[in-house]
């Protein structure tokens, strides 16, 4: 029989479990986006090759309509996964703040 280390209910820290569940959901969302991007590239390359090899015009709207509209959907999926602050997120803000503070500190030392 296996020996389980069971903690009493009142002493358990649920914040770690909640953080784990959030991280697990984030990972699942990220994997979903990467699979979506993979299939976007694979299917659209296949479609364009099929259309062009069967005498279709490479520059015709019908050739590019699927990649365009599916790409819009992929863009919305990216916004859902990475958030609205895709480019100017928290890490970027912290990095810029640190950069400004270091620059100000260097300028202050140069004046002394």
GUZA-61972 format. One record per residue: x, y, z of N, C-alpha, C in turn; residue number from 1; residue in one letter. Coordinates in nm, 4 decimals. Each point is the difference from the previous one (the first is absolute). Layout:
# residues N
+----------+----------+----------+----------+----------+----------+----------+----------+----------+-----+--------+
:       nx :       ny :       nz :      cax :      cay :      caz :       cx :       cy :       cz : num : residu :
+----------+----------+----------+----------+----------+----------+----------+----------+----------+-----+--------+
:        X :        Y :        Z :        X :        Y :        Z :        X :        Y :        Z : NUM :      A :
...
+----------+----------+----------+----------+----------+----------+----------+----------+----------+-----+--------+
# end
This chain:
# residues 112
+----------+----------+----------+----------+----------+----------+----------+----------+----------+-----+--------+
:       nx :       ny :       nz :      cax :      cay :      caz :       cx :       cy :       cz : num : residu :
+----------+----------+----------+----------+----------+----------+----------+----------+----------+-----+--------+
:   0.0846 :  -0.1177 :   0.0000 :  -0.0846 :   0.1177 :   0.0000 :   0.0887 :   0.1235 :   0.0000 :   1 :      X :
:  -0.0401 :   0.1007 :  -0.0775 :   0.0792 :   0.1223 :  -0.0107 :  -0.0245 :   0.0901 :   0.1194 :   2 :      X :
:   0.1023 :   0.0720 :   0.0375 :  -0.0094 :   0.0936 :   0.1112 :  -0.0207 :   0.1403 :  -0.0563 :   3 :      X :
:  -0.1122 :   0.0617 :   0.0316 :  -0.0304 :   0.1336 :  -0.0486 :   0.0242 :   0.1016 :   0.1103 :   4 :      X :
:   0.0602 :   0.1127 :  -0.0391 :   0.0216 :   0.1089 :   0.0945 :  -0.1197 :   0.0944 :  -0.0119 :   5 :      X :
:  -0.0971 :  -0.0179 :   0.0868 :  -0.1234 :   0.0777 :  -0.0068 :   0.0061 :   0.1117 :   0.1044 :   6 :      X :
:  -0.0162 :   0.1238 :  -0.0510 :   0.0021 :   0.1148 :   0.0906 :  -0.1412 :   0.0249 :   0.0523 :   7 :      X :
:  -0.0103 :   0.0485 :   0.1213 :  -0.1315 :   0.0395 :   0.0504 :  -0.0584 :   0.1118 :  -0.0852 :   8 :      X :
:  -0.1295 :   0.0039 :  -0.0123 :  -0.0679 :   0.0953 :  -0.0880 :   0.0336 :   0.1444 :   0.0357 :   9 :      X :
:   0.0043 :   0.0340 :   0.1249 :   0.0218 :   0.1385 :   0.0415 :   0.1400 :   0.0508 :  -0.0245 :  10 :      X :
:   0.1000 :  -0.0865 :  -0.0168 :   0.1379 :   0.0432 :  -0.0158 :   0.0455 :   0.0014 :  -0.1460 :  11 :      X :
:  -0.0857 :  -0.0267 :  -0.0895 :   0.0376 :  -0.0120 :  -0.1403 :   0.0050 :   0.1370 :  -0.0663 :  12 :      X :
:   0.1014 :   0.0246 :  -0.0834 :   0.0150 :   0.1260 :  -0.0712 :  -0.0559 :  -0.0165 :  -0.1415 :  13 :      X :
:  -0.1181 :   0.0562 :  -0.0218 :  -0.0670 :  -0.0163 :  -0.1287 :   0.0526 :   0.0952 :  -0.1060 :  14 :      X :
:   0.0782 :   0.1002 :   0.0396 :   0.0540 :   0.0938 :  -0.0992 :   0.0918 :  -0.0715 :  -0.0979 :  15 :      X :
:   0.0761 :  -0.0973 :   0.0479 :   0.0873 :  -0.0749 :  -0.0907 :  -0.0807 :  -0.0801 :  -0.1005 :  16 :      X :
:  -0.1096 :  -0.0583 :   0.0462 :  -0.0853 :  -0.0762 :  -0.0908 :  -0.0639 :   0.0910 :  -0.1036 :  17 :      X :
:  -0.0471 :   0.1165 :   0.0429 :  -0.0606 :   0.0945 :  -0.0933 :   0.1021 :   0.0485 :  -0.1015 :  18 :      X :
:   0.1209 :   0.0275 :   0.0438 :   0.1064 :   0.0428 :  -0.0912 :   0.0312 :  -0.1111 :  -0.0999 :  19 :      X :
:   0.0028 :  -0.1235 :   0.0482 :   0.0262 :  -0.1141 :  -0.0884 :  -0.1110 :  -0.0130 :  -0.1045 :  20 :      X :
:  -0.1249 :   0.0135 :   0.0427 :  -0.1117 :  -0.0120 :  -0.0933 :   0.0021 :   0.1132 :  -0.1028 :  21 :      X :
:   0.0343 :   0.1215 :   0.0426 :   0.0110 :   0.1118 :  -0.0943 :   0.1124 :  -0.0263 :  -0.1001 :  22 :      X :
:   0.1138 :  -0.0491 :   0.0487 :   0.1134 :  -0.0290 :  -0.0885 :  -0.0358 :  -0.1123 :  -0.0975 :  23 :      X :
:  -0.0728 :  -0.0996 :   0.0473 :  -0.0409 :  -0.1110 :  -0.0856 :  -0.0940 :   0.0494 :  -0.1107 :  24 :      X :
:  -0.0944 :   0.0886 :   0.0359 :  -0.0920 :   0.0563 :  -0.0995 :   0.0757 :   0.0853 :  -0.1004 :  25 :      X :
:   0.0952 :   0.0789 :   0.0480 :   0.0807 :   0.0855 :  -0.0880 :   0.0799 :  -0.0850 :  -0.0986 :  26 :      X :
:   0.0566 :  -0.1105 :   0.0489 :   0.0748 :  -0.0910 :  -0.0861 :  -0.0910 :  -0.0629 :  -0.1048 :  27 :      X :
:  -0.1197 :  -0.0394 :   0.0418 :  -0.0958 :  -0.0594 :  -0.0934 :  -0.0387 :   0.1011 :  -0.1081 :  28 :      X :
:  -0.0251 :   0.1252 :   0.0389 :  -0.0333 :   0.1045 :  -0.0962 :   0.1151 :   0.0253 :  -0.0964 :  29 :      X :
:   0.1211 :   0.0029 :   0.0515 :   0.1182 :   0.0242 :  -0.0821 :   0.0214 :  -0.1131 :  -0.1003 :  30 :      X :
:  -0.0135 :  -0.1244 :   0.0460 :   0.0127 :  -0.1140 :  -0.0906 :  -0.1086 :   0.0048 :  -0.1074 :  31 :      X :
:  -0.1209 :   0.0386 :   0.0381 :  -0.1084 :   0.0115 :  -0.0967 :   0.0309 :   0.1030 :  -0.1069 :  32 :      X :
:   0.0568 :   0.1129 :   0.0411 :   0.0355 :   0.1028 :  -0.0974 :   0.1099 :  -0.0497 :  -0.0935 :  33 :      X :
:   0.1037 :  -0.0668 :   0.0540 :   0.1083 :  -0.0492 :  -0.0851 :  -0.0485 :  -0.1051 :  -0.0995 :  34 :      X :
:  -0.0919 :  -0.0873 :   0.0429 :  -0.0572 :  -0.0962 :  -0.0939 :  -0.0825 :   0.0717 :  -0.1071 :  35 :      X :
:  -0.0757 :   0.1017 :   0.0408 :  -0.0794 :   0.0772 :  -0.0944 :   0.0922 :   0.0644 :  -0.1035 :  36 :      X :
:   0.1109 :   0.0588 :   0.0440 :   0.0958 :   0.0637 :  -0.0913 :   0.0643 :  -0.1037 :  -0.0927 :  37 :      X :
:   0.0348 :  -0.1179 :   0.0548 :   0.0593 :  -0.1056 :  -0.0823 :  -0.0951 :  -0.0409 :  -0.1113 :  38 :      X :
:  -0.1265 :  -0.0274 :   0.0343 :  -0.0957 :  -0.0430 :  -0.1006 :  -0.0320 :   0.1112 :  -0.0993 :  39 :      X :
:   0.0017 :   0.1236 :   0.0455 :  -0.0188 :   0.1143 :  -0.0901 :   0.1058 :  -0.0017 :  -0.1098 :  40 :      X :
:   0.1257 :  -0.0134 :   0.0402 :   0.1096 :  -0.0007 :  -0.0977 :  -0.0084 :  -0.1235 :  -0.0892 :  41 :      X :
:  -0.0158 :  -0.1174 :   0.0588 :  -0.0001 :  -0.1245 :  -0.0768 :  -0.1148 :  -0.0049 :  -0.1015 :  42 :      X :
:  -0.1198 :   0.0303 :   0.0443 :  -0.1166 :  -0.0097 :  -0.0887 :   0.0065 :   0.1058 :  -0.1095 :  43 :      X :
:   0.0401 :   0.1215 :   0.0332 :   0.0017 :   0.1050 :  -0.1014 :   0.1100 :  -0.0212 :  -0.1038 :  44 :      X :
:   0.1145 :  -0.0523 :   0.0406 :   0.1027 :  -0.0349 :  -0.0991 :  -0.0546 :  -0.1071 :  -0.0942 :  45 :      X :
:  -0.0649 :  -0.1011 :   0.0565 :  -0.0595 :  -0.1069 :  -0.0801 :  -0.1036 :   0.0558 :  -0.0972 :  46 :      X :
:  -0.0898 :   0.0858 :   0.0482 :  -0.1045 :   0.0560 :  -0.0864 :   0.0582 :   0.0833 :  -0.1131 :  47 :      X :
:   0.0975 :   0.0820 :   0.0315 :   0.0595 :   0.0853 :  -0.1036 :   0.0717 :  -0.0853 :  -0.1044 :  48 :      X :
:   0.0710 :  -0.1036 :   0.0434 :   0.0664 :  -0.0897 :  -0.0958 :  -0.1026 :  -0.0687 :  -0.0891 :  49 :      X :
:  -0.1089 :  -0.0494 :   0.0587 :  -0.1046 :  -0.0680 :  -0.0778 :  -0.0633 :   0.0962 :  -0.1002 :  50 :      X :
:  -0.0329 :   0.1205 :   0.0429 :  -0.0650 :   0.0967 :  -0.0893 :   0.0915 :   0.0373 :  -0.1151 :  51 :      X :
:   0.1255 :   0.0310 :   0.0301 :   0.0931 :   0.0420 :  -0.1049 :   0.0362 :  -0.1158 :  -0.0928 :  52 :      X :
:   0.0163 :  -0.1209 :   0.0549 :   0.0369 :  -0.1144 :  -0.0847 :  -0.1141 :  -0.0433 :  -0.0918 :  53 :      X :
:  -0.1228 :   0.0353 :   0.0319 :  -0.1152 :  -0.0333 :  -0.0850 :  -0.0388 :   0.1142 :  -0.0924 :  54 :      X :
:   0.0926 :   0.0906 :  -0.0223 :  -0.0239 :   0.1061 :  -0.0980 :  -0.0628 :   0.1247 :   0.0585 :  55 :      X :
:  -0.0141 :   0.0062 :   0.1289 :  -0.0551 :   0.1200 :   0.0610 :   0.1005 :   0.1133 :  -0.0002 :  56 :      X :
:  -0.0502 :   0.1212 :   0.0056 :   0.0860 :   0.1175 :  -0.0003 :   0.0519 :   0.0247 :   0.1414 :  57 :      X :
:   0.1304 :   0.0147 :   0.0124 :   0.0618 :   0.0210 :   0.1313 :  -0.0461 :   0.1307 :   0.0631 :  58 :      X :
:  -0.0275 :   0.1012 :  -0.0805 :  -0.0362 :   0.1320 :   0.0519 :  -0.1505 :   0.0231 :   0.0033 :  59 :      X :
:  -0.0799 :  -0.1030 :  -0.0202 :  -0.1459 :   0.0119 :   0.0050 :  -0.0463 :   0.0035 :   0.1455 :  60 :      X :
:  -0.1078 :   0.0739 :   0.0270 :  -0.0502 :   0.0122 :   0.1373 :  -0.0387 :  -0.1348 :   0.0584 :  61 :      X :
:  -0.0514 :  -0.0904 :  -0.0816 :  -0.0412 :  -0.1318 :   0.0474 :   0.1156 :  -0.0798 :   0.0573 :  62 :      X :
:   0.1181 :   0.0248 :  -0.0517 :   0.1183 :  -0.0684 :   0.0508 :   0.0334 :   0.0471 :   0.1407 :  63 :      X :
:  -0.0213 :   0.1262 :   0.0253 :   0.0426 :   0.0597 :   0.1271 :  -0.1134 :   0.0243 :   0.0984 :  64 :      X :
:  -0.1257 :  -0.0296 :  -0.0375 :  -0.1113 :   0.0287 :   0.0905 :   0.0053 :  -0.0853 :   0.1267 :  65 :      X :
:   0.0314 :  -0.1275 :  -0.0128 :   0.0076 :  -0.0857 :   0.1186 :   0.1109 :   0.0448 :   0.0944 :  66 :      X :
:   0.1245 :   0.0219 :  -0.0496 :   0.1041 :   0.0474 :   0.0923 :  -0.0331 :   0.1350 :   0.0643 :  67 :      X :
:  -0.0649 :   0.0884 :  -0.0738 :  -0.0322 :   0.1322 :   0.0556 :  -0.1011 :  -0.0127 :   0.1137 :  68 :      X :
:  -0.1125 :  -0.0662 :  -0.0271 :  -0.1046 :  -0.0063 :   0.1016 :   0.0368 :  -0.0919 :   0.1163 :  69 :      X :
:   0.0683 :  -0.1088 :  -0.0291 :   0.0465 :  -0.0876 :   0.1070 :   0.1071 :   0.0724 :   0.0811 :  70 :      X :
:   0.0820 :   0.0799 :  -0.0665 :   0.1017 :   0.0788 :   0.0696 :  -0.0615 :   0.1008 :   0.0963 :  71 :      X :
:  -0.1124 :   0.0576 :  -0.0383 :  -0.0705 :   0.0915 :   0.0908 :  -0.0450 :  -0.0768 :   0.1244 :  72 :      X :
:  -0.0539 :  -0.1187 :  -0.0213 :  -0.0401 :  -0.0836 :   0.1137 :   0.1187 :  -0.0385 :   0.0869 :  73 :      X :
:   0.1133 :  -0.0317 :  -0.0622 :   0.1209 :  -0.0338 :   0.0738 :   0.0481 :   0.1206 :   0.0804 :  74 :      X :
:  -0.0138 :   0.1183 :  -0.0573 :   0.0364 :   0.1222 :   0.0727 :  -0.0851 :   0.0199 :   0.1244 :  75 :      X :
:  -0.1298 :  -0.0255 :  -0.0114 :  -0.0867 :   0.0105 :   0.1175 :   0.0326 :  -0.1073 :   0.1027 :  76 :      X :
:   0.0382 :  -0.1183 :  -0.0469 :   0.0411 :  -0.1062 :   0.0916 :   0.1255 :   0.0442 :   0.0756 :  77 :      X :
:   0.0941 :   0.0619 :  -0.0713 :   0.1225 :   0.0500 :   0.0650 :  -0.0338 :   0.1047 :   0.1046 :  78 :      X :
:  -0.0931 :   0.0900 :  -0.0309 :  -0.0416 :   0.1001 :   0.0995 :  -0.0617 :  -0.0670 :   0.1219 :  79 :      X :
:  -0.0765 :  -0.1055 :  -0.0217 :  -0.0603 :  -0.0705 :   0.1121 :   0.1023 :  -0.0705 :   0.0873 :  80 :      X :
:   0.1045 :  -0.0524 :  -0.0614 :   0.1016 :  -0.0742 :   0.0750 :   0.1005 :   0.0933 :   0.0658 :  81 :      X :
:   0.0512 :   0.0944 :  -0.0768 :   0.1060 :   0.0867 :   0.0508 :  -0.0530 :   0.1275 :   0.0633 :  82 :      X :
:  -0.1263 :   0.0278 :  -0.0175 :  -0.0597 :   0.1181 :   0.0597 :   0.0131 :   0.1216 :  -0.0892 :  83 :      X :
:  -0.0684 :   0.1054 :   0.0408 :   0.0025 :   0.1232 :  -0.0783 :   0.1363 :   0.0661 :   0.0044 :  84 :      X :
:   0.0765 :  -0.0276 :   0.1040 :   0.1321 :   0.0601 :   0.0126 :   0.1064 :  -0.0915 :  -0.0595 :  85 :      X :
:  -0.0248 :  -0.0439 :  -0.1219 :   0.0912 :  -0.0928 :  -0.0662 :   0.1388 :   0.0612 :  -0.0163 :  86 :      X :
:   0.0060 :   0.1262 :  -0.0368 :   0.1284 :   0.0641 :  -0.0237 :   0.0451 :   0.0841 :   0.1182 :  87 :      X :
:  -0.0933 :   0.0602 :   0.0697 :   0.0338 :   0.0874 :   0.1116 :  -0.0493 :  -0.0607 :   0.1306 :  88 :      X :
:   0.0408 :  -0.1220 :   0.0260 :  -0.0431 :  -0.0724 :   0.1186 :   0.0764 :   0.0419 :   0.1240 :  89 :      X :
:  -0.0261 :  -0.0733 :   0.1063 :   0.0589 :   0.0304 :   0.1302 :   0.1526 :  -0.0088 :  -0.0023 :  90 :      X :
:   0.0533 :  -0.1014 :  -0.0662 :   0.1464 :  -0.0154 :  -0.0060 :   0.0637 :   0.1178 :  -0.0731 :  91 :      X :
:  -0.0640 :   0.0436 :  -0.1091 :   0.0521 :   0.1147 :  -0.0751 :  -0.0033 :   0.1253 :   0.0860 :  92 :      X :
:  -0.1094 :   0.0210 :   0.0741 :  -0.0118 :   0.1178 :   0.0859 :   0.1067 :  -0.0009 :   0.1087 :  93 :      X :
:   0.0205 :  -0.1151 :   0.0623 :   0.1019 :  -0.0090 :   0.1060 :   0.1395 :   0.0234 :  -0.0559 :  94 :      X :
:   0.0277 :  -0.0545 :  -0.1175 :   0.1307 :   0.0190 :  -0.0622 :   0.0239 :   0.1471 :  -0.0326 :  95 :      X :
:  -0.1014 :   0.0685 :  -0.0521 :   0.0119 :   0.1421 :  -0.0319 :   0.0172 :   0.0840 :   0.1261 :  96 :      X :
:  -0.0748 :  -0.0323 :   0.1043 :   0.0128 :   0.0738 :   0.1262 :   0.1426 :  -0.0130 :   0.0537 :  97 :      X :
:   0.0520 :  -0.1217 :  -0.0016 :   0.1370 :  -0.0239 :   0.0461 :   0.0999 :   0.0785 :  -0.0854 :  98 :      X :
:  -0.0220 :   0.0015 :  -0.1303 :   0.0876 :   0.0734 :  -0.0909 :  -0.0024 :   0.1495 :   0.0300 :  99 :      X :
:  -0.1181 :   0.0561 :   0.0209 :  -0.0105 :   0.1435 :   0.0308 :   0.0670 :   0.0332 :   0.1325 : 100 :      X :
:  -0.0211 :  -0.0865 :   0.0991 :   0.0596 :   0.0249 :   0.1314 :   0.1527 :  -0.0077 :  -0.0073 : 101 :      X :
:   0.0537 :  -0.0979 :  -0.0740 :   0.1449 :  -0.0106 :  -0.0139 :   0.0566 :   0.1187 :  -0.0754 : 102 :      X :
:  -0.0681 :   0.0464 :  -0.1028 :   0.0455 :   0.1156 :  -0.0764 :   0.0029 :   0.1245 :   0.0886 : 103 :      X :
:  -0.1059 :   0.0179 :   0.0797 :  -0.0051 :   0.1151 :   0.0900 :   0.1111 :  -0.0068 :   0.1043 : 104 :      X :
:   0.0282 :  -0.1202 :   0.0501 :   0.1059 :  -0.0165 :   0.0987 :   0.1364 :   0.0335 :  -0.0617 : 105 :      X :
:   0.0231 :  -0.0445 :  -0.1245 :   0.1274 :   0.0332 :  -0.0671 :   0.0140 :   0.1494 :  -0.0220 : 106 :      X :
:  -0.1099 :   0.0638 :  -0.0416 :   0.0052 :   0.1444 :  -0.0232 :   0.0236 :   0.0761 :   0.1298 : 107 :      X :
:  -0.0592 :  -0.0466 :   0.1101 :   0.0194 :   0.0634 :   0.1291 :   0.1459 :  -0.0132 :   0.0447 : 108 :      X :
:   0.0604 :  -0.1159 :  -0.0209 :   0.1412 :  -0.0207 :   0.0364 :   0.0924 :   0.0853 :  -0.0850 : 109 :      X :
:  -0.0350 :   0.0248 :  -0.1253 :   0.0838 :   0.0805 :  -0.0879 :   0.0003 :   0.1463 :   0.0415 : 110 :      X :
:  -0.1069 :   0.0466 :   0.0605 :  -0.0072 :   0.1394 :   0.0426 :   0.0733 :   0.0243 :   0.1297 : 111 :      X :
:   0.0244 :  -0.1020 :   0.0758 :   0.0662 :   0.0177 :   0.1307 :   0.1481 :   0.0124 :  -0.0140 : 112 :      X :
+----------+----------+----------+----------+----------+----------+----------+----------+----------+-----+--------+
# end
